[in-house]
Amino acid sequence: MTVDQALIAIIDSDDSLRARLRILLEAAGLKIELFKSAEEYLTRSKSRSPNCIVLDARLPGISGLDLQSRQAKTSRKTPLVFLTAQNEVRTCVRAMKAGAIDFLTKPFQDGELLDAVRSGIKRDLAARLQKQTLDELRTRLASLSPRERETMTLLSAGQGPKQIAGQLGICTHTARVHSGRIMAKMGARSIADLVRMVDRLDSREAEGHRFRINSKCRVTNRGAATVRRSDAHTCPDGDSVGSRGQFISWKSRLLAYPECQQPPGLQLLRP
């Protein structure tokens, strides 16, 4: 999709202004959908979500700012360009802090509006591309086995086959085989490429968290991570962690078991 193929939603109770904006934006090669209110926008069936929304800050019923607040609670955050009949500093500041593209006072210059809309479209297209890339990476990650996910984290942390083998309790040849499969499945052309992928997939919300299990455990400290494990703990792939004295970092376990976001038998504590 290009900027010229973008869809713009216009939400304003003023019939004449909606008509003017439609002529202006269609002349710029953009597709337009018109709405008299935020309620109409929220309830009307749309073939696809718009790339940018031009709306009055003081719509009757659900206001423009209320619509912005509702949108902030969803995963789909369409860029907004606000219009207002009055120069309201507080309203402008609130809208801009919440991520609005621009806040224009009526009457506005056509060029100002077009520039703001194009900025919103570019931001939206970049966000869609980022989401598409992340979805593809998640699909590739799902194709890895738990052991391959553990190996990927260690590999992206700069550890070689011998170090990975020692961490996971496997032979060096097996570690090399896992590494090769990971590079192929993830579509990584180099270790640096794989590191960038892991950084995108890594959940920043998990940083600084720690794990524990309930009783008869011993504690292993590695940096910010604290893991308590029992000698009898067994990995899903059959390796006994405690008996081999192995340590698997919280980060590698989060990648290995994304469905539960923590290793089996471990409780995630938030600081």
N, C-alpha and C positions, 0 to 999 in steps of 0.2 A: 504494500500500500504506500502511496506517495501523499504528500501534503495536499495536492490538488484533488485527490480522491477521498479526502476526509469527510466525515459526517459531523455537522455542527447542529446542536440543539439550541434553539432560541426560546427562552422562557420569559415572557413579559405580558402584562395585562393590557398594555396599550396596543390596540390593533394597528394604528398607523406606524408605530415604531417597529412592530414585527414585520410589517410589509416593507418598510425601508431597509431593515437589516437583511431581509431575504433578497432583495434586489442587489444590495451591495455585495453580499457574500457569494451569491450565485454568479455574479459578474466576475468574481475572482476564481470561479471554477469549483466552488465547494458545494457539497450536497447539504440541504437544509431540512430540518424538522421544526415545526412551530408548535408552541404550547402556551396556553393562556395562564397557566398556574403550575406550581410545583406538584400539586396533587395530580393534575392531568399528566405531567411528565412521569410520575411514579407509577401510575396505573395503566397508561397506554402501552399496548404491546408494541415492542420495537424489534425489528429484524436483527439489529446489532447495536451495541452501545456506541454513543457518540464519542468522537475524539476530543471534543471541546464543548463546553456549555457556556453560552452567553445569557446572563440572567439579571433581572432587577434585584437589588439587595432587599427591597421592601415589597415583596410580592404579597398580595392578600392571602390569608390562610397561612400555609407553610411559607415562611420567608426564605429569601435566598440564603441567608446565614444559617437558618435551620436546615435547609437542604444540604449545605456544606457540612454541617455537623453530622447529619445522618450518613452522608457519603463517607465520612472519615471512619465510620464504624464498620464499613464493608471492605472487601478486598479490592473492589473496583473503584479507584479514585480518579474520576474524570477531571481534567483541568478545568477551572472555572474562571471566567472573565465577568466581573461584576459591573453593573451599571447602576447609577443612582441619580436622582433629581437634585440632591442636595450634597454639599461638600461636608460629609460627616467624618470627622477625623477618627473618632473611636471605632466606628463601624469599619472604616477602611483599614485601620490597624489590625482589628480582629480578623478581618477576612484575609489580609496579607500574611499574618502570622500563621493562619491555618492552611496556607499553601496556595492562595489564589494567584493567578497569573498577573492580573491587573485589576484596578478599581477606577473606572472612568466616570466622570461627572457629566451628565447631560447638560447642554448639547456637547457632544464630543466630535472630534475630527474623524473622518472616515479612515484616514491613514493610521490613526492611533488604534482604532478597533481592529483593523486588519493585521497590524503588527502583533497585537496582543493575541488574537486568535491563532495566528501562525506559530507564535511561541508556544501556545497551549498544545497545538497539534504535534509539534516536534517533541515536546515533553511526553505526550501520550504515546507516540510511536516508539520512542526510546524505552518507555516502561513496558510496552507490549513485547518488544524484542527481548528485553531482559527477562521477562517472565517466560517467554517461549524457550529461551536458552536454558533457564533454570529447570523448566519442566523436562527438557531433553536430558539434562544431566541427571535428574532424579530417575528418569526411566532407565538410563544406563546404570546408575547405582543399584537399582532394583534387580538388575541382571547378575550382580555379583553375589557370591556365596558369603555367609558370615565370615569365614576365614579370609576370603579375598578382601573384604571390607577392612578387616583388621590389618591385613598386610598393606593395603592402600594407604592407611593412615600412617603407618610406620615408614613406608616408602616415601610419602610426601614430606615426612619430617626429616628426611635426609639420611635414613638408615640404609645400609647396604644389605645384600643377601645374607651375609654371615650374622650381622646384628639382628636382622629380622628372624632368622632361624633360631638364634638364641632366645629371643623374646617369646617366640611362639612355640618353642620346643619341637621344631621340625628340622629336617636336614637342609643344607644349603641349596641343594638341587631343587627341592620342593619349593623353597622360597623363591628361587629364580623362575620356576614354572608359574607360580602364583603371580609374580610380578609381570611376567609376559602376558598372561591372560588379562590382568587388570588393565594394562596399557591398551590392549586390543579392544576390550569391551567398553572402556571409557572413551576410546577414540583419541587418546593422548599421544601427541607426537614426540613428547619429551617429558622428563621429570618436571621441568619448570611448568609445562602445560598441565600436568597432573596436579601440581601444587595449586595452581590457579583454580582448577575445578574443585578441589577439596575445600579451598577457602570459600568458594561460593556456596558449597553444600553445607559447610560447617555452621551449626546454629550458634550464633553469638550469645543467645540467651542462656546457653549452657555453661558459658565461661564463669569460673568462680564457684561453681556448684561442687558438691562433694557427695560421695556415696557411703552408705554403711549397711551392714546387715545386723540382725538383732542380737545374737549371742554367740559365745565361744568362738570368737574371731581374733585374728591378729591384725595389726594395723600396718599399712604400707603408705608412706608419704612420698610423693613425687611432685615437687612444686606446689601448685595451688590445689592439686587433687589429693583427697584423702579417701583411701579405699580400705574397708575392713572386709576380710573374707575368711571363710572357714576352710580348714584343710580339706574338707570333703567336697568343696564346691567343684562341680563339673561343668565344663562348657558344653553348649549344644552339639559341638562337633566331636565330643568325646574326650577332650583333653582335661585332665584334672589339674586345675590351676594351682591349688595349694600344694599338692604332692610334688610338683615340679618346681615350686618356688617361682613361678612365672608372675610377671606383672604386666597387665594389659591396661593401658591408660583409659581414663574415662572417655576421652575423645574417640578412641578407636572403638570402644564398646557402643557409643552412641551411633556411630556409623554402621556398626555390625548388626545392631538390633534396633533399627529406626521405628519399628512397629510399637515398641514399648518404651523407647527413648532411654533405656538403661539396661545394664546387664541383668540376666535372670538372677533372682535372689538378693539383689542390691536395692537399697532404698535411696532415692535421690533427695538430698536435703538442700533447700535453698538457704543461702546465707542471710 
